[in-house]
Amino acid sequence: LRELGAVNMLKATGVMISVALITGGILNLIL
């Protein structure tokens, strides 16, 4: 359970970072 939780946390952080990078790139293109 602890390992699964850690994996889920890593996946969640990875998704958040990728979304932040994508949104940042879009904002840079727009601005």
DSSP file (Angstrom, degrees, kcal/mol; ACC not computed):
  #  RESIDUE AA STRUCTURE BP1 BP2  ACC     N-H-->O    O-->H-N    N-H-->O    O-->H-N    TCO  KAPPA ALPHA  PHI   PSI    X-CA   Y-CA   Z-CA
    1    1 A L     >        0   0    0      0, 0.0     4,-2.5     0, 0.0     5,-0.2   0.000 360.0 360.0 360.0 -43.2    0.0    0.0    0.0
    2    2 A R  H  >  +     0   0    0      2,-0.2     4,-2.4     1,-0.2     5,-0.2   0.917 360.0  48.8 -63.3 -41.8    2.8    2.4    0.9
    3    3 A E  H  > S+     0   0    0      1,-0.2     4,-2.5     2,-0.2    -1,-0.2   0.922 111.5  49.1 -64.5 -42.5    4.6    1.7   -2.4
    4    4 A L  H  > S+     0   0    0      1,-0.2     4,-2.8     2,-0.2    -1,-0.2   0.913 110.7  51.1 -62.7 -41.1    1.4    2.2   -4.4
    5    5 A G  H  X S+     0   0    0     -4,-2.5     4,-2.4     1,-0.2    -1,-0.2   0.911 110.1  49.2 -61.9 -41.8    0.8    5.5   -2.6
    6    6 A A  H  X S+     0   0    0     -4,-2.4     4,-2.5     2,-0.2    -2,-0.2   0.917 111.7  48.9 -64.2 -42.3    4.3    6.6   -3.4
    7    7 A V  H  X S+     0   0    0     -4,-2.5     4,-2.7     1,-0.2    -2,-0.2   0.924 111.3  49.7 -63.2 -43.3    3.8    5.7   -7.1
    8    8 A N  H  X S+     0   0    0     -4,-2.8     4,-2.8     1,-0.2    -1,-0.2   0.905 110.7  50.1 -62.4 -40.1    0.5    7.5   -7.2
    9    9 A M  H  X S+     0   0    0     -4,-2.4     4,-2.7     2,-0.2    -1,-0.2   0.919 111.1  48.8 -64.0 -42.6    2.1   10.6   -5.7
   10   10 A L  H  X S+     0   0    0     -4,-2.5     4,-2.5     2,-0.2    -2,-0.2   0.916 112.7  48.1 -63.3 -42.2    4.9   10.5   -8.2
   11   11 A K  H  X S+     0   0    0     -4,-2.7     4,-2.6     2,-0.2    -2,-0.2   0.927 112.2  49.2 -63.4 -43.9    2.4   10.1  -11.1
   12   12 A A  H  X S+     0   0    0     -4,-2.8     4,-2.5     1,-0.2    -2,-0.2   0.923 112.6  46.9 -62.0 -44.6    0.3   13.0   -9.7
   13   13 A T  H  X S+     0   0    0     -4,-2.7     4,-2.6     1,-0.2    -1,-0.2   0.899 111.7  51.7 -65.4 -39.0    3.3   15.3   -9.3
   14   14 A G  H  X S+     0   0    0     -4,-2.5     4,-2.6    -5,-0.2    -2,-0.2   0.918 110.8  47.4 -62.4 -43.5    4.5   14.3  -12.8
   15   15 A V  H  X S+     0   0    0     -4,-2.6     4,-2.7     2,-0.2     5,-0.2   0.922 112.1  50.0 -63.7 -43.7    1.1   15.2  -14.3
   16   16 A M  H  X S+     0   0    0     -4,-2.5     4,-2.5     1,-0.2    -2,-0.2   0.915 112.4  47.2 -61.7 -42.9    1.0   18.5  -12.4
   17   17 A I  H  X S+     0   0    0     -4,-2.6     4,-2.7     2,-0.2    -2,-0.2   0.927 112.8  48.5 -65.4 -44.1    4.5   19.4  -13.7
   18   18 A S  H  X S+     0   0    0     -4,-2.6     4,-2.6     1,-0.2    -2,-0.2   0.918 112.8  48.2 -62.9 -42.3    3.6   18.5  -17.3
   19   19 A V  H  X S+     0   0    0     -4,-2.7     4,-2.9     2,-0.2     5,-0.2   0.915 111.6  50.4 -63.4 -42.1    0.4   20.5  -17.1
   20   20 A A  H  X S+     0   0    0     -4,-2.5     4,-2.4    -5,-0.2    -2,-0.2   0.914 112.1  47.3 -62.6 -42.3    2.3   23.5  -15.6
   21   21 A L  H  X S+     0   0    0     -4,-2.7     4,-2.5     2,-0.2    -2,-0.2   0.918 113.5  47.9 -65.6 -42.4    4.9   23.3  -18.4
   22   22 A I  H  X S+     0   0    0     -4,-2.6     4,-2.5     2,-0.2    -2,-0.2   0.941 113.8  46.1 -64.1 -47.0    2.2   23.0  -21.1
   23   23 A T  H  X S+     0   0    0     -4,-2.9     4,-2.7     1,-0.2    -1,-0.2   0.902 112.5  51.7 -63.1 -39.6    0.2   25.9  -19.8
   24   24 A G  H  X S+     0   0    0     -4,-2.4     4,-2.4    -5,-0.2    -1,-0.2   0.917 110.3  48.4 -62.6 -43.2    3.4   28.0  -19.4
   25   25 A G  H  X S+     0   0    0     -4,-2.5     4,-2.3     2,-0.2    -2,-0.2   0.911 111.9  49.1 -63.5 -42.3    4.3   27.3  -23.0
   26   26 A I  H  X S+     0   0    0     -4,-2.5     4,-2.7     2,-0.2    -2,-0.2   0.929 111.6  49.1 -63.3 -44.4    0.9   28.2  -24.2
   27   27 A L  H  X S+     0   0    0     -4,-2.7     4,-3.3     1,-0.2    -1,-0.2   0.904 110.7  50.8 -61.8 -40.4    0.9   31.4  -22.2
   28   28 A N  H  < S+     0   0    0     -4,-2.4    -1,-0.2     1,-0.2    -2,-0.2   0.899 111.5  47.7 -64.0 -39.6    4.4   32.2  -23.6
   29   29 A L  H  < S+     0   0    0     -4,-2.3    -2,-0.2     2,-0.2    -1,-0.2   0.914 115.9  44.3 -67.1 -41.2    3.1   31.6  -27.2
   30   30 A I  H  <        0   0    0     -4,-2.7    -2,-0.2     1,-0.2    -1,-0.2   0.944 360.0 360.0 -68.2 -47.6    0.0   33.8  -26.6
   31   31 A L     <        0   0    0     -4,-3.3    -1,-0.2    -5,-0.2    -2,-0.2   0.488 360.0 360.0 -78.1 360.0    1.9   36.6  -24.8
